[in-house]
């Protein structure tokens, strides 16, 4: 219930709200856990939306939901990191492909 309404546990179940794993995630936690993936994942998200394929659209949707859930509860960063890894891989691969294609043509 606290995933849909983050204030529910704080209002109704204070013992659960006191556990540090159930606290909202700070931005620095995203950067400490995912490092450079937080910079490359938006590129992968962009390429997943531009090049429409059912698998890539599913991945983009999975990433959007996992970012929300990871922002609500710090322990759900474990759900976000696989999506960030795949999106960062797509972003890096597509970017290097575009650069090498332009170098080959010159």
Secondary structure, DSSP 8 states (H G I E B T S, - for coil): -TTT-TTHHHHH-HHHHTSGGGS---HHHHHHHHTTHHHHHHHHHHHHHHS--HHHHHHHHHHHHHHHHHHH-GGGHHHHHHHHHHHHHHHHHHHHHHHHHHHHH-
